[in-house]
Amino acid sequence: MQQRNEILKNKNSDFFTEKIETPHPSNSLFLENQPELAVTGDDQPRLALTGRALPRLESARFGDLSYGPAVAAWAQKYMGKTLMDWQVHALSGQLEHDATGKLLRSQSLVETARQQGKTVALSALIGWWITEFAQLRGTPQNILSTAHKLDRAEAIFMYLQPILTEYFDGKPLRALGRKSVDMPDGSRWEVRAATPGNAHGGSNDLIVCDELWNIQPTVVFDALQPSQIARPNPLFSCWSTAGDESSTAMLRMREQGINDIDAGISRQLYFASWSPPPGINVDDQQWWAWANPALGVTVSLDALVAASKSPDRSSWLRAHLNLWVAAAQGWLPVGKWAECQTDTISPTGGTLAIDSSLDDSRYVGVRSVGHVDGTVTCTVEFAVESEQAMWQEVVRVLADPTVNLAITPMLDLHLPDVYRRRSQTVGYGELLKYTPLVRNMIIENRLFHTGENALAEHCDRAVMVKTQAGSALSSAKSAGPIELARCMVFASALASKPITKNKPVLVVING
C-alpha cells in the first residue's frame, strides 16, 4: 500500500502541454525472438538497433498535441515497460487532442506484423485511460476490450488486471466468460469476445479491438461502434495484422484511411500501417523491417528466415510481412506497377471511369488521358463514401467538355441526361476485353500513373482470371476491394484509342 501511495503521489497529470517526440527510423539489426505477449523496451539487452520505427502509410496529423507520451509514461511507471518508438508513435497518432484536451480522433486502425508488441501498447492505453485519463476527465469511464477469440481478449485481462488492483484498488470479477475491473471512481473495464452474442449492449468511452482482421463487420458496425454514440469524445481503437478477402470490417476502415492519406486530409480516423510497399520482392530482406518495427527487439532475422520457409506461403506473408495476399496469382509482375509512376498528368481531357465497391460503401473515379505517342496516364480523381458526393465529383470533372465518361450499369440509371452523349456503359463484358489490353500496356511501359496509394493497393492485390470469353480482374479472387483497378482498366483502355494530329486544311472560296 505504501508503494502504491508513493506512485500515486508522484503522478504527473499535466497532459495538455505534452508534445509528440518525433520518432526516428533506424537500421535493422536483430536479436532473439520472443513469444506473445511480445515484450518491449528494457526486457532485452540493447545489442542492436530496432526495425523501421515510422509507418509506411499514416494519416495526416492535426498538430503536435497528443496524450501518447502520457501513455508511455504510464507504461513505464506502472507496467515497468519502456515503449518502443513505434508504439509511442501509434498511440500519439490516435490520441491527438486540441488545446482544450478534446480528442481529435474517434477511430483508429494500427496494423503491423505479428509479435511486434501490439498487446503491450493497447494494454498501456487501457490502463492509462481508466486511471489517469478518467481522473483528468472527471467522470467515470466505461472501457471494453475485445478480440476475435475470448482467450485472446482474456490474455490482456490477466496481464493488466493485477496492476489495476495493486496500484489503484480495482475490484476484479473473474467469472468464466465474464471478466471485468471496477474502479473506485465508478469506471469499469469489461472483457468480451467479439462475437454477435457478446458485443451488444453497454455504453463505452473506449473500445479496444485486438486482431480486427477476424472480427465480423456486423459486430463492428452494428454492435461495437453504436455503443459509443452517446458517449462524449469516445475512441474506437483497433490493432491488427493483415487479413484476407473475408476481413470486410478491417478492409473498409483501411480503405477509408488510405483514401484520406491520398487526399492529404485529417479526419476522425487515424490509420497507420507498418508494411512493405506494394509490388516489392517479398524475398528481399531489406523490406522485412518495414512490417516489423520491433525487429531486433522482439523479433529476430533468424526467426523470420525460418518462418519464410513455411509451406504455407500466404500465412507467412500475412503474419510476418503484414501483406494482404490472394489465393491466386496477381495480374502484374512483382514491382511493375511501382515502375510506372510519373509526376504529371494532363489537367484536361481523357476518360473518367466511375464505379462503386461491392458493398456500396465507396464510390471512386479514375481519369485516364491518352497521348499522341500511344501512352496513357491515369490518376485517381476521387474516392467518396456516398453516391451524392460521387455525382458532385462527376460534375466537377465533367466541367471540362473534353472529358468523356465510362459508367457501370448500376450507376447509369442515375446519370443526368446532360452527360448522356458523352458517356458509355461498361461492365463485365468490357472488363473481359480490356484487362489483357491494359495489362500489356503496363508491361510494355505504355501506361503510367500518378502514384496514389489506394490505386497501388488495388492494382497490387487484383487477381486476373481466365474464361472462355477472355480474362478479367476478379473481385471474388482478390484479397480485398479492387474497384479502383477496375476503373483504371476501363478508363485507360478507352483513352488508349489512337490520337491523330490533323493537318490544317486550306479552304479556298471562289468569289
C-alpha positions as CSV (number, residue, x, y, z in Angstrom):
1,M,0.0,0.0,0.0
2,Q,2.9,2.4,0.8
3,Q,4.3,1.7,-2.7
4,R,1.0,2.4,-4.3
5,N,0.6,5.7,-2.4
6,E,4.1,6.8,-3.4
7,I,3.4,6.2,-7.0
8,L,0.1,8.0,-7.0
9,K,1.7,10.9,-5.2
10,N,4.3,11.3,-7.9
11,K,1.9,11.1,-10.9
12,N,2.1,13.9,-13.5
13,S,-1.3,14.8,-14.9
14,D,-0.3,17.9,-16.8
15,F,-1.1,16.2,-20.2
16,F,-2.2,19.3,-22.2
17,T,1.3,20.5,-22.6
18,E,2.7,17.2,-23.8
19,K,4.3,17.2,-27.2
20,I,4.9,14.3,-29.6
21,E,8.5,13.4,-29.8
22,T,9.3,12.7,-33.4
23,P,10.5,9.1,-33.6
24,H,13.3,8.2,-35.9
25,P,13.6,5.4,-38.4
26,S,16.5,3.2,-37.8
27,N,18.5,0.4,-39.5
28,S,17.6,-3.2,-39.0
29,L,19.8,-5.4,-36.8
30,F,18.5,-8.4,-35.0
31,L,18.0,-10.2,-31.7
32,E,16.2,-13.2,-30.3
33,N,12.5,-13.7,-31.0
34,Q,10.0,-13.8,-28.1
35,P,6.5,-15.4,-27.9
36,E,3.3,-13.4,-27.4
37,L,2.8,-11.3,-25.3
38,A,5.6,-9.6,-27.2
39,V,7.9,-7.9,-24.8
40,T,9.3,-4.4,-25.2
41,G,11.9,-2.0,-24.3
42,D,14.2,-2.9,-21.4
43,D,13.1,-6.6,-21.4
44,Q,16.0,-7.4,-23.7
45,P,19.6,-6.1,-23.9
46,R,20.2,-3.3,-26.4
47,L,22.7,-5.0,-28.6
48,A,21.3,-3.8,-31.8
49,L,19.0,-1.1,-33.3
50,T,15.3,-1.8,-34.0
51,G,13.4,-2.0,-37.3
52,R,11.7,0.8,-39.1
53,A,10.0,3.0,-36.4
54,L,7.8,5.0,-38.8
55,P,4.8,3.6,-40.7
56,R,4.8,3.4,-44.5
57,L,1.2,4.7,-44.5
58,E,-0.1,7.2,-41.9
59,S,-3.0,9.6,-41.7
60,A,-2.1,13.3,-41.8
61,R,-1.6,14.7,-38.3
62,F,-3.7,17.6,-36.9
63,G,-0.8,19.1,-34.9
64,D,1.7,18.3,-32.2
65,L,-0.6,17.8,-29.1
66,S,-1.1,14.3,-28.0
67,Y,-1.6,12.1,-25.0
68,G,0.7,9.4,-26.5
69,P,3.7,10.4,-24.3
70,A,1.4,10.3,-21.2
71,V,0.5,6.7,-22.0
72,A,4.2,5.9,-22.5
73,A,4.9,7.4,-19.1
74,W,2.1,5.4,-17.5
75,A,3.5,2.2,-19.0
76,Q,7.0,3.0,-17.6
77,K,5.6,3.8,-14.2
78,Y,3.1,1.1,-13.6
79,M,3.9,-1.7,-16.1
80,G,7.7,-1.3,-15.9
81,K,7.8,-1.1,-19.7
82,T,9.7,1.3,-21.9
83,L,7.5,1.5,-25.0
84,M,9.3,1.3,-28.3
85,D,9.3,4.3,-30.7
86,W,6.7,2.7,-33.0
87,Q,4.4,2.1,-30.1
88,V,4.6,5.7,-28.9
89,H,4.1,6.9,-32.5
90,A,1.0,4.8,-33.0
91,L,-0.5,5.9,-29.7
92,S,0.4,9.5,-30.3
93,G,-1.4,9.5,-33.7
94,Q,-4.7,8.2,-32.3
95,L,-4.6,10.3,-29.1
96,E,-4.1,13.7,-30.7
97,H,-6.1,16.4,-28.9
98,D,-6.8,20.1,-29.2
99,A,-5.9,22.9,-26.8
100,T,-8.8,22.1,-24.5
101,G,-7.8,18.4,-24.2
102,K,-10.6,17.1,-26.5
103,L,-9.6,14.1,-28.6
104,L,-9.4,14.8,-32.3
105,R,-9.9,11.2,-33.4
106,S,-12.8,8.9,-32.8
107,Q,-11.4,5.8,-34.6
108,S,-8.0,4.3,-35.2
109,L,-6.5,1.3,-37.0
110,V,-2.9,0.3,-36.5
111,E,-1.6,-2.7,-38.4
112,T,1.8,-4.4,-38.2
113,A,3.2,-7.9,-38.5
114,R,2.8,-10.3,-35.5
115,Q,5.0,-10.3,-32.4
116,Q,5.7,-6.5,-32.5
117,G,4.2,-5.6,-29.1
118,K,0.7,-4.5,-30.1
119,T,-0.7,-6.1,-26.9
120,V,1.7,-4.1,-24.7
121,A,0.7,-0.9,-26.4
122,L,-3.0,-1.4,-26.2
123,S,-2.8,-2.6,-22.6
124,A,-1.0,0.6,-21.7
125,L,-3.8,2.5,-23.4
126,I,-6.5,0.8,-21.4
127,G,-4.6,1.2,-18.1
128,W,-3.9,4.9,-18.7
129,W,-7.5,5.6,-19.9
130,I,-9.2,4.0,-16.9
131,T,-6.9,5.7,-14.3
132,E,-5.2,9.0,-15.3
133,F,-7.5,9.9,-18.2
134,A,-10.6,9.2,-16.1
135,Q,-9.2,11.5,-13.4
136,L,-8.5,14.1,-16.0
137,R,-12.0,14.0,-17.4
138,G,-13.6,13.9,-14.0
139,T,-16.2,11.4,-15.0
140,P,-16.3,7.5,-14.7
141,Q,-15.1,5.9,-17.9
142,N,-16.5,2.7,-19.5
143,I,-14.0,0.6,-21.4
144,L,-14.5,-2.5,-23.4
145,S,-11.6,-4.6,-24.8
146,T,-12.3,-7.4,-27.2
147,A,-10.7,-9.8,-29.6
148,H,-11.7,-12.4,-32.2
149,K,-11.3,-15.1,-29.6
150,L,-12.2,-15.0,-25.9
151,D,-8.8,-16.4,-24.8
152,R,-7.0,-13.7,-26.7
153,A,-9.2,-11.0,-25.0
154,E,-8.7,-12.5,-21.6
155,A,-4.9,-12.6,-22.0
156,I,-4.9,-8.9,-21.8
157,F,-7.0,-9.0,-18.7
158,M,-4.6,-11.4,-17.0
159,Y,-1.8,-9.1,-17.9
160,L,-3.3,-5.7,-16.8
161,Q,-5.8,-6.6,-14.0
162,P,-3.1,-7.2,-11.3
163,I,-1.7,-3.7,-12.0
164,L,-5.1,-2.0,-11.6
165,T,-5.8,-4.0,-8.4
166,E,-2.4,-3.4,-6.8
167,Y,-1.9,0.3,-7.6
168,F,-5.5,1.6,-8.0
169,D,-7.7,-0.6,-5.8
170,G,-9.5,-2.0,-8.8
171,K,-12.0,-4.8,-7.9
172,P,-11.8,-7.7,-10.4
173,L,-14.5,-10.1,-11.5
174,R,-13.1,-13.3,-12.8
175,A,-16.2,-15.4,-13.7
176,L,-16.0,-17.7,-16.6
177,G,-16.5,-15.7,-19.8
178,R,-17.2,-12.6,-17.7
179,K,-14.1,-10.6,-16.6
180,S,-14.1,-7.0,-15.5
181,V,-12.5,-4.5,-13.2
182,D,-14.4,-1.9,-11.2
183,M,-12.5,1.2,-10.2
184,P,-13.2,3.3,-7.0
185,D,-14.3,6.3,-9.1
186,G,-17.0,4.2,-10.9
187,S,-15.0,3.5,-14.0
188,R,-15.4,0.0,-15.4
189,W,-13.3,-2.2,-17.8
190,E,-15.0,-5.2,-19.3
191,V,-13.6,-8.0,-21.5
192,R,-15.6,-9.8,-24.1
193,A,-15.2,-11.9,-27.2
194,A,-16.1,-10.1,-30.4
195,T,-19.0,-12.3,-31.4
196,P,-22.5,-11.2,-32.3
197,G,-23.9,-12.6,-29.0
198,N,-21.4,-10.8,-26.7
199,A,-20.8,-7.5,-28.4
200,H,-24.2,-5.9,-28.0
201,G,-25.1,-3.7,-25.1
202,G,-23.3,-1.2,-22.9
203,S,-22.2,2.4,-23.5
204,N,-18.4,2.7,-24.0
205,D,-16.0,5.6,-23.9
206,L,-13.1,3.4,-25.2
207,I,-13.3,0.2,-27.2
208,V,-10.1,-1.6,-28.0
209,C,-10.2,-4.3,-30.7
210,D,-7.3,-6.8,-31.0
211,E,-6.9,-8.6,-34.3
212,L,-9.6,-6.8,-36.1
213,W,-9.0,-8.8,-39.3
214,N,-11.0,-11.7,-37.9
215,I,-14.0,-9.7,-36.4
216,Q,-17.2,-9.7,-38.4
217,P,-18.5,-6.4,-39.8
218,T,-21.9,-6.9,-38.1
219,V,-20.1,-6.9,-34.8
220,V,-18.0,-3.8,-35.6
221,F,-20.6,-1.6,-37.3
222,D,-23.9,-2.9,-35.7
223,A,-22.8,-3.6,-32.2
224,L,-19.5,-2.0,-31.1
225,Q,-19.4,1.4,-32.8
226,P,-23.1,2.1,-31.9
227,S,-22.3,1.6,-28.2
228,Q,-20.3,4.8,-28.3
229,I,-22.8,7.1,-29.8
230,A,-24.0,8.6,-26.5
231,R,-20.5,9.0,-25.0
232,P,-18.7,12.3,-25.2
233,N,-15.5,12.2,-27.2
234,P,-15.0,8.4,-27.4
235,L,-12.3,6.3,-29.2
236,F,-12.6,3.1,-31.1
237,S,-9.1,1.8,-31.2
238,C,-8.2,-1.2,-33.4
239,W,-5.0,-3.1,-33.7
240,S,-4.4,-6.0,-36.2
241,T,-2.2,-7.9,-38.6
242,A,-3.3,-8.1,-42.3
243,G,-6.2,-10.4,-43.1
244,D,-7.7,-11.9,-46.2
245,E,-10.7,-11.2,-48.5
246,S,-13.1,-12.1,-45.7
247,S,-11.8,-9.3,-43.4
248,T,-14.6,-6.9,-44.5
249,A,-14.6,-4.6,-41.5
250,M,-10.9,-4.1,-41.5
251,L,-10.8,-3.6,-45.2
252,R,-13.5,-0.9,-45.0
253,M,-11.6,1.1,-42.3
254,R,-8.3,0.6,-44.1
255,E,-9.6,1.8,-47.4
256,Q,-11.0,4.9,-45.7
257,G,-7.7,5.6,-44.2
258,I,-5.7,5.2,-47.4
259,N,-8.2,7.5,-49.3
260,D,-7.7,10.2,-46.6
261,I,-3.9,9.8,-47.0
262,D,-4.1,10.2,-50.8
263,A,-6.4,13.3,-50.3
264,G,-4.0,14.7,-47.7
265,I,-6.8,15.4,-45.2
266,S,-7.0,14.7,-41.5
267,R,-10.3,13.2,-40.4
268,Q,-11.8,11.2,-37.5
269,L,-10.0,8.0,-38.5
270,Y,-6.3,7.6,-37.7
271,F,-4.6,4.9,-39.8
272,A,-1.1,3.7,-39.6
273,S,0.4,0.7,-41.5
274,W,3.8,-0.8,-41.0
275,S,4.1,-2.8,-44.2
276,P,6.3,-3.1,-47.3
277,P,5.4,-1.1,-50.4
278,P,3.1,-2.8,-53.0
279,G,4.8,-4.9,-55.6
280,I,8.2,-5.4,-53.9
281,N,10.1,-8.7,-54.0
282,V,9.0,-10.2,-50.7
283,D,12.1,-12.4,-50.5
284,D,14.3,-9.3,-50.4
285,Q,15.0,-9.0,-46.7
286,Q,15.6,-5.2,-46.8
287,W,11.8,-4.8,-46.9
288,W,11.1,-7.0,-43.8
289,A,11.8,-4.2,-41.4
290,W,9.0,-2.2,-42.9
291,A,6.4,-4.6,-41.4
292,N,8.4,-5.4,-38.3
293,P,9.1,-2.2,-36.3
294,A,10.3,-4.4,-33.4
295,L,12.9,-6.2,-35.5
296,G,15.9,-6.5,-33.2
297,V,13.8,-6.1,-30.1
298,T,11.1,-8.8,-30.0
299,V,11.7,-10.4,-33.4
300,S,15.0,-11.7,-34.9
301,L,16.0,-12.0,-38.5
302,D,16.7,-15.7,-38.0
303,A,13.2,-16.3,-36.8
304,L,11.8,-14.5,-39.9
305,V,14.0,-16.5,-42.2
306,A,12.8,-19.7,-40.5
307,A,9.2,-18.7,-40.8
308,S,9.7,-17.8,-44.5
309,K,10.4,-21.4,-45.3
310,S,6.9,-22.5,-44.2
311,P,5.0,-24.4,-46.9
312,D,2.0,-22.0,-46.3
313,R,3.4,-19.0,-48.1
314,S,0.2,-16.9,-47.8
315,S,0.2,-17.3,-44.0
316,W,3.8,-16.2,-43.8
317,L,3.2,-13.1,-45.9
318,R,0.2,-12.1,-43.8
319,A,1.6,-12.8,-40.3
320,H,5.2,-11.7,-40.7
321,L,5.1,-9.1,-43.6
322,N,1.7,-7.8,-42.9
323,L,0.7,-8.2,-46.5
324,W,-2.8,-8.8,-47.9
325,V,-2.4,-11.7,-50.3
326,A,-4.7,-13.5,-52.6
327,A,-5.3,-17.2,-53.2
328,A,-4.3,-16.9,-56.8
329,Q,-1.5,-15.1,-58.7
330,G,-1.6,-11.4,-59.2
331,W,-2.2,-10.0,-62.6
332,L,1.0,-7.9,-62.8
333,P,4.7,-8.9,-62.4
334,V,6.2,-8.0,-59.0
335,G,7.1,-4.4,-58.8
336,K,5.9,-3.5,-62.2
337,W,3.2,-1.0,-61.1
338,A,5.6,0.9,-59.0
339,E,7.9,1.3,-62.0
340,C,5.1,3.1,-63.9
341,Q,4.8,6.1,-61.7
342,T,5.0,9.6,-63.1
343,D,4.7,13.1,-61.6
344,T,2.3,14.7,-64.0
345,I,-0.9,14.2,-65.9
346,S,-2.7,16.5,-68.3
347,P,-5.2,18.6,-66.4
348,T,-7.8,18.3,-69.1
349,G,-9.3,15.7,-71.4
350,G,-9.4,11.9,-71.3
351,T,-11.9,9.4,-69.9
352,L,-13.4,9.3,-66.4
353,A,-14.5,5.8,-65.3
354,I,-16.7,5.6,-62.2
355,D,-17.7,2.6,-60.1
356,S,-18.7,1.5,-56.6
357,S,-17.3,-1.0,-54.1
358,L,-19.1,-4.3,-53.8
359,D,-20.7,-3.2,-50.5
360,D,-21.6,0.2,-51.9
361,S,-19.6,1.9,-49.1
362,R,-17.3,3.8,-51.6
363,Y,-17.6,5.4,-55.0
364,V,-14.5,6.0,-57.0
365,G,-13.4,7.7,-60.2
366,V,-10.2,7.3,-62.2
367,R,-9.4,9.5,-65.2
368,S,-7.0,8.4,-67.9
369,V,-5.6,10.6,-70.6
370,G,-4.1,9.3,-73.9
371,H,-1.2,10.9,-75.7
372,V,0.0,11.1,-79.3
373,D,2.9,8.7,-78.7
374,G,0.4,6.0,-77.7
375,T,1.0,6.1,-74.0
376,V,-1.7,6.7,-71.3
377,T,-1.5,8.3,-67.9
378,C,-4.1,7.7,-65.2
379,T,-4.9,9.4,-61.9
380,V,-7.5,8.9,-59.1
381,E,-9.9,11.8,-59.3
382,F,-11.9,10.9,-56.2
383,A,-12.9,8.3,-53.6
384,V,-16.0,9.2,-51.6
385,E,-18.5,7.5,-49.3
386,S,-21.9,8.4,-50.8
387,E,-23.5,8.4,-54.2
388,Q,-24.4,12.1,-53.8
389,A,-20.8,13.0,-53.2
390,M,-19.8,11.0,-56.2
391,W,-22.2,12.9,-58.5
392,Q,-20.8,16.2,-57.2
393,E,-17.3,15.0,-58.2
394,V,-18.5,13.8,-61.6
395,V,-20.0,17.3,-62.2
396,R,-16.6,18.8,-61.2
397,V,-14.6,16.6,-63.6
398,L,-17.0,16.8,-66.5
399,A,-17.0,20.6,-66.3
400,D,-14.1,20.0,-68.8
401,P,-16.1,19.4,-72.0
402,T,-13.2,17.3,-73.4
403,V,-13.6,14.5,-70.7
404,N,-15.8,11.5,-71.6
405,L,-17.5,9.2,-69.0
406,A,-17.4,5.4,-68.6
407,I,-20.1,4.3,-66.2
408,T,-21.2,0.9,-64.8
409,P,-24.7,-0.3,-65.3
410,M,-25.8,0.2,-61.7
411,L,-24.9,3.9,-61.7
412,D,-26.1,4.5,-65.3
413,L,-29.7,4.7,-64.1
414,H,-28.9,7.9,-62.1
415,L,-26.8,9.6,-64.8
416,P,-28.0,13.1,-65.6
417,D,-29.3,13.4,-69.1
418,V,-26.9,16.3,-69.8
419,Y,-24.0,13.8,-69.8
420,R,-25.6,11.0,-71.9
421,R,-23.9,12.0,-75.2
422,R,-20.5,12.0,-73.5
423,S,-20.9,8.6,-71.7
424,Q,-20.9,4.9,-72.4
425,T,-21.8,2.0,-70.2
426,V,-19.0,-0.5,-69.3
427,G,-19.4,-3.8,-67.4
428,Y,-18.0,-7.3,-67.1
429,G,-18.0,-7.8,-70.9
430,E,-15.8,-4.8,-71.4
431,L,-13.6,-5.8,-68.5
432,L,-13.0,-9.2,-70.2
433,K,-11.9,-7.4,-73.4
434,Y,-9.9,-4.6,-71.7
435,T,-8.0,-6.3,-69.0
436,P,-5.4,-8.1,-71.2
437,L,-5.0,-5.0,-73.3
438,V,-4.3,-2.8,-70.3
439,R,-2.0,-5.4,-68.7
440,N,0.1,-5.5,-71.9
441,M,0.3,-1.7,-71.9
442,I,1.6,-1.7,-68.3
443,I,4.2,-4.4,-69.1
444,E,5.3,-2.6,-72.2
445,N,5.7,0.7,-70.3
446,R,2.9,2.4,-72.2
447,L,0.7,3.1,-69.2
448,F,1.7,5.5,-66.3
449,H,0.0,6.6,-63.1
450,T,0.4,9.5,-60.6
451,G,1.3,7.4,-57.5
452,E,-1.9,7.3,-55.4
453,N,-1.5,4.7,-52.5
454,A,-5.1,3.4,-52.9
455,L,-4.7,2.7,-56.6
456,A,-1.4,1.0,-56.0
457,E,-3.0,-1.2,-53.3
458,H,-5.9,-2.2,-55.6
459,C,-3.7,-3.0,-58.5
460,D,-1.2,-4.9,-56.4
461,R,-3.9,-7.2,-54.9
462,A,-6.0,-7.6,-58.1
463,V,-6.2,-11.1,-59.5
464,M,-6.9,-11.9,-63.1
465,V,-9.0,-15.0,-64.0
466,K,-9.3,-16.6,-67.5
467,T,-12.5,-17.6,-69.0
468,Q,-13.6,-18.8,-72.5
469,A,-14.6,-15.2,-73.3
470,G,-11.3,-13.6,-72.2
471,S,-9.5,-12.5,-69.0
472,A,-10.8,-10.1,-66.3
473,L,-9.9,-8.8,-62.9
474,S,-11.9,-10.8,-60.3
475,S,-13.2,-9.2,-57.1
476,A,-14.0,-12.7,-55.8
477,K,-10.4,-13.9,-56.1
478,S,-8.7,-10.7,-55.0
479,A,-7.7,-10.2,-51.3
480,G,-9.8,-7.1,-50.8
481,P,-11.5,-4.4,-52.9
482,I,-10.3,-3.6,-56.4
483,E,-12.8,-1.1,-57.7
484,L,-10.0,1.5,-58.4
485,A,-8.2,-1.1,-60.5
486,R,-11.4,-1.9,-62.5
487,C,-11.9,1.8,-63.2
488,M,-8.3,2.2,-64.2
489,V,-8.8,-0.6,-66.8
490,F,-12.0,0.9,-68.2
491,A,-10.6,4.5,-68.4
492,S,-7.1,3.5,-69.7
493,A,-8.4,1.2,-72.4
494,L,-10.8,3.8,-73.7
495,A,-8.2,6.6,-73.5
496,S,-5.7,4.4,-75.5
497,K,-7.5,4.9,-78.8
498,P,-5.1,6.3,-81.3
499,I,-4.8,10.1,-81.4
500,T,-4.0,11.7,-84.7
501,K,-2.9,15.2,-85.4
502,N,-4.9,16.5,-88.3
503,K,-3.1,18.9,-90.6
504,P,-4.8,22.2,-91.2
505,V,-6.9,22.3,-94.3
506,L,-6.8,25.4,-96.5
507,V,-10.3,26.2,-97.9
508,V,-10.4,28.5,-100.9
509,I,-13.7,30.1,-101.7
510,N,-14.0,31.5,-105.3
511,G,-15.6,34.8,-105.2
